[in-house]
Amino acid sequence: MKGDLVWPAPRVSARTGEAFAVRHVWCVGRNYAEHAREMGADPKKSEPVFFSKPAQALVQSESIAYPARTLSLHHEVELAVLLAAGGRAIPACDWDERIWGYGVAVDLTRRDVQAECKAAGRPWELSKGFDQSAPIGPIQRRQEWQLHEEASMHLSVNGERRQFARLGDMIWPVAELLSRLSEEVTLNTGDVILTGTPAGVADLQRGDRLVAVIDGLPELAFQIA
């Protein structure tokens, strides 16, 4: 094959209208105690559980397709972090200036597929990394939005609130989470990190409309097609 392989990188838009190429999506499980408990884990005994999604899982659209070959699709509202710079083994105190901004995201999960894979001892990437599995709202610059513990995060489905938490409920705050993840992998410019979901995850049906909100950030709203 002659020449280099070239393909368009998936992109996310900011509130300013700028668009950024996404390199990788990193996610964490069990970062809110009540959600860890509802999934059958003891938050006092567990390290953060890291997994990834392909960049193409991120989507900014008002319509999200219900995935094929699943009967149980769950919603998980999360704070998303877009990195302006990365590094390896970076201490928590040095992460703030490496963050470009924040947004609201929903980690969609094929829960039946995940449970089946776990029971069989198989990897469960396809339960998390399918197409359109990470709807994300516009990214707000770090300088224009202050991350603070009292900011509330909630998700409603068809007008009914299902998930609620304050960002201060995180077991691993954002800077500590990034520091811990950077001990495992090198983080890079354009990486997006989803920082965990609170309790209240539940099934979605075709036609459901979701609205996800974090105080001060652009709202994320979409419908399951």
C-alpha positions in Angstrom: 0.0 0.0 0.0 1.5 3.4 -1.0 1.2 6.4 1.2 0.0 6.9 4.7 -3.4 5.8 6.0 -5.4 9.0 6.7 -8.9 9.1 8.3 -10.9 11.9 9.9 -10.7 11.9 13.7 -14.0 12.0 15.6 -14.6 15.5 16.9 -16.5 17.2 19.8 -17.8 20.7 19.7 -17.3 23.3 22.4 -19.7 25.9 23.6 -17.6 28.5 21.7 -18.2 26.7 18.4 -14.7 25.3 18.3 -14.3 21.6 17.4 -11.6 19.3 18.8 -10.3 16.0 17.5 -10.8 13.2 20.1 -8.0 10.8 20.6 -9.4 8.3 23.2 -12.2 8.0 25.7 -11.3 6.7 29.2 -14.0 5.8 31.7 -14.1 4.9 35.3 -16.6 2.7 37.2 -17.4 2.6 40.9 -16.6 6.3 41.5 -19.8 7.0 43.4 -20.5 4.9 46.5 -24.2 4.3 46.0 -23.8 3.2 42.4 -21.0 0.8 43.4 -23.4 -0.7 45.9 -26.3 -1.0 43.5 -23.9 -2.9 41.2 -22.9 -5.3 44.0 -19.5 -3.8 44.9 -18.1 -2.5 48.1 -16.8 1.0 47.4 -14.5 0.9 50.5 -12.6 -2.0 49.2 -12.2 -1.2 45.5 -9.7 0.8 43.4 -11.2 2.8 40.5 -12.2 0.5 37.6 -10.9 1.9 34.4 -12.1 0.9 30.9 -12.2 2.6 27.5 -14.5 3.4 24.6 -13.4 4.1 21.1 -13.4 7.8 20.2 -16.2 7.2 17.6 -18.5 6.3 20.5 -18.7 10.0 21.3 -21.7 11.6 19.6 -23.4 15.0 19.6 -26.8 14.3 18.2 -30.5 14.7 19.2 -31.2 11.2 18.1 -29.4 8.1 19.4 -30.1 4.6 17.9 -31.1 1.8 20.2 -28.3 -0.8 19.8 -28.9 -4.1 18.1 -28.7 -7.4 19.9 -29.6 -6.0 23.3 -32.6 -6.1 25.5 -31.4 -3.9 28.4 -29.9 -0.5 27.6 -28.9 1.5 30.7 -28.2 5.3 31.1 -25.3 6.6 33.2 -24.9 10.4 33.5 -21.3 11.6 34.0 -19.0 14.6 34.1 -16.8 14.6 31.1 -13.3 16.1 31.0 -11.5 17.1 27.8 -7.7 17.3 28.1 -5.6 20.0 26.5 -2.4 18.2 27.5 -1.5 14.9 29.0 1.4 13.0 30.5 2.4 10.0 32.5 2.4 9.7 36.3 1.3 13.3 36.8 0.5 14.3 40.4 -3.0 15.6 41.2 -1.8 19.1 41.8 -0.6 19.5 38.2 -3.8 18.4 36.4 -5.9 21.5 36.5 -3.9 23.4 33.8 -3.9 20.4 31.6 -7.7 20.3 31.3 -9.3 22.2 28.4 -12.9 22.0 29.7 -15.8 20.1 31.0 -19.1 18.7 29.6 -22.1 16.5 30.4 -22.0 13.0 29.0 -24.1 9.8 29.2 -22.4 6.4 29.2 -24.9 4.1 27.5 -24.4 0.4 28.5 -25.8 -2.8 27.1 -26.4 -4.2 30.6 -27.6 -7.6 29.4 -24.5 -8.1 27.2 -22.2 -6.9 30.0 -23.8 -9.3 32.5 -23.5 -12.2 30.1 -19.9 -11.5 29.4 -19.0 -11.1 33.1 -20.7 -14.4 33.9 -18.8 -16.2 31.2 -15.5 -14.6 32.1 -15.2 -12.8 28.8 -14.2 -9.2 28.0 -17.2 -6.8 27.9 -16.0 -4.1 25.6 -19.0 -4.5 23.3 -21.3 -3.7 26.1 -19.7 -0.2 26.5 -18.0 0.6 23.2 -20.7 0.3 20.6 -21.6 3.1 18.1 -23.2 6.2 19.7 -22.6 4.8 23.2 -21.3 8.1 24.6 -23.6 11.1 23.9 -21.8 14.3 25.1 -22.9 17.9 25.3 -20.9 21.0 24.2 -17.6 21.4 26.2 -17.3 24.4 28.4 -13.8 26.0 28.9 -12.2 25.4 32.2 -11.7 29.1 32.7 -15.4 29.7 32.3 -16.7 27.0 34.7 -15.5 26.3 38.2 -15.5 22.7 39.2 -16.8 22.6 42.8 -18.1 19.9 45.1 -21.6 21.4 45.5 -22.4 21.4 41.7 -25.3 19.0 41.2 -25.7 16.5 38.4 -28.9 14.9 37.4 -30.6 12.9 34.6 -34.3 12.7 33.8 -36.1 10.4 31.4 -39.4 11.6 29.9 -39.5 14.3 32.6 -38.9 11.8 35.5 -35.7 12.3 37.5 -33.7 9.0 37.8 -30.2 10.0 38.8 -28.9 12.8 41.1 -25.7 13.5 42.9 -23.3 16.3 43.8 -19.8 16.2 42.2 -18.4 16.2 45.7 -19.9 12.7 46.1 -17.1 11.3 43.9 -14.9 8.8 45.7 -12.0 9.9 43.5 -12.2 13.6 42.7 -11.2 14.6 39.2 -7.6 15.6 39.8 -6.9 12.5 41.8 -8.7 10.3 39.2 -6.6 11.7 36.4 -3.4 11.2 38.5 -4.3 7.6 39.2 -5.2 6.9 35.6 -1.9 8.5 34.4 -0.1 5.9 36.5 -1.6 3.2 34.3 -1.5 4.8 30.8 -0.1 7.9 29.2 -2.8 10.5 28.8 -2.8 12.8 25.7 -4.2 15.9 24.2 -7.7 15.2 23.0 -8.4 12.5 25.5 -11.9 12.6 27.0 -12.4 11.1 30.5 -15.8 10.1 31.8 -15.6 10.3 35.6 -18.3 7.9 36.8 -22.0 7.8 37.5 -24.2 8.0 40.6 -26.9 5.5 41.6 -30.2 5.2 39.7 -29.1 3.6 36.4 -32.0 2.0 34.7 -33.4 0.6 31.5 -34.2 2.8 28.5 -36.9 2.2 25.8 -37.2 3.3 22.2 -38.7 6.8 22.2 -37.4 7.8 25.6 -36.1 11.4 25.9 -33.2 12.0 28.2 -32.1 15.4 29.7 -28.8 15.4 31.5 -27.7 18.5 33.5 -24.7 19.6 35.6 -25.0 23.0 37.2 -23.5 25.7 34.9 -22.6 23.4 32.0 -24.5 23.2 28.7 -27.4 20.8 28.9 -27.3 17.4 27.1 -30.7 16.2 25.6 -31.4 13.4 23.2 -34.0 10.8 22.3 -33.6 7.1 21.8 -34.6 6.4 18.3 
